[in-house]
Amino acid sequence: METWYYEVVQIDGDYAHLRRIDVESEDLKLVARALLPPEIVEGSRLKYELFQYTLTD
């Protein structure tokens, strides 16, 4: 299983816009906030592994 890293670019109501930071990409991924840790803010960094998002340093 792969591990991907994202940064929260924008929080928009019940959704968050994520940008992948482990590879060069300007594409944003729209993810329901219910799938993300509740304490995220814009600028938070996330690890996606085994279908789960967790906060990183």
GICOR-V575175 format. One record per residue. N is the residue number from 1. RES is the residue in one letter. SS is DSSP state (hx for helix, st for strand, lp for the rest). PHI is phi in whole degrees, -180 to 180 (* if undefined). D_CENTER is the distance of its C-alpha to the mean C-alpha in Angstrom with 1 decimal. Layout:
n=N res=RES ss=SS phi=PHI d_center=D_CENTER
n=N res=RES ss=SS phi=PHI d_center=D_CENTER
//
This chain:
n=1 res=M ss=lp phi=* d_center=17.4
n=2 res=E ss=lp phi=-84 d_center=14.9
n=3 res=T ss=st phi=-118 d_center=12.1
n=4 res=W ss=st phi=-123 d_center=9.2
n=5 res=Y ss=st phi=-120 d_center=7.2
n=6 res=Y ss=st phi=-132 d_center=4.4
n=7 res=E ss=st phi=-120 d_center=5.3
n=8 res=V ss=st phi=-78 d_center=5.2
n=9 res=V ss=st phi=-88 d_center=8.4
n=10 res=Q ss=st phi=-153 d_center=9.9
n=11 res=I ss=st phi=-107 d_center=10.4
n=12 res=D ss=st phi=-130 d_center=13.0
n=13 res=G ss=lp phi=66 d_center=14.8
n=14 res=D ss=lp phi=-87 d_center=13.5
n=15 res=Y ss=st phi=-129 d_center=10.5
n=16 res=A ss=st phi=-130 d_center=7.5
n=17 res=H ss=st phi=-97 d_center=7.3
n=18 res=L ss=st phi=-114 d_center=4.6
n=19 res=R ss=st phi=-117 d_center=6.9
n=20 res=R ss=st phi=-71 d_center=7.6
n=21 res=I ss=lp phi=-115 d_center=9.6
n=22 res=D ss=lp phi=-89 d_center=11.7
n=23 res=V ss=lp phi=-140 d_center=13.7
n=24 res=E ss=lp phi=-70 d_center=15.2
n=25 res=S ss=lp phi=-161 d_center=13.5
n=26 res=E ss=lp phi=-103 d_center=13.6
n=27 res=D ss=lp phi=-70 d_center=12.3
n=28 res=L ss=st phi=-108 d_center=9.6
n=29 res=K ss=st phi=-112 d_center=8.0
n=30 res=L ss=st phi=-92 d_center=8.8
n=31 res=V ss=st phi=-130 d_center=7.5
n=32 res=A ss=st phi=-65 d_center=10.0
n=33 res=R ss=hx phi=-64 d_center=9.5
n=34 res=A ss=hx phi=-63 d_center=11.9
n=35 res=L ss=hx phi=-90 d_center=9.6
n=36 res=L ss=lp phi=-108 d_center=7.3
n=37 res=P ss=lp phi=-59 d_center=9.4
n=38 res=P ss=lp phi=-66 d_center=11.8
n=39 res=E ss=lp phi=-89 d_center=12.1
n=40 res=I ss=lp phi=-67 d_center=8.9
n=41 res=V ss=lp phi=-137 d_center=10.3
n=42 res=E ss=lp phi=-60 d_center=9.8
n=43 res=G ss=lp phi=100 d_center=9.6
n=44 res=S ss=lp phi=-63 d_center=7.8
n=45 res=R ss=st phi=-111 d_center=6.6
n=46 res=L ss=st phi=-125 d_center=5.0
n=47 res=K ss=st phi=-112 d_center=7.2
n=48 res=Y ss=st phi=-112 d_center=7.5
n=49 res=E ss=st phi=-151 d_center=11.2
n=50 res=L ss=lp phi=53 d_center=13.9
n=51 res=F ss=lp phi=62 d_center=11.9
n=52 res=Q ss=st phi=-140 d_center=10.1
n=53 res=Y ss=st phi=-99 d_center=7.0
n=54 res=T ss=st phi=-134 d_center=8.5
n=55 res=L ss=st phi=-72 d_center=8.6
n=56 res=T ss=lp phi=-119 d_center=10.3
n=57 res=D ss=lp phi=-71 d_center=13.0
//
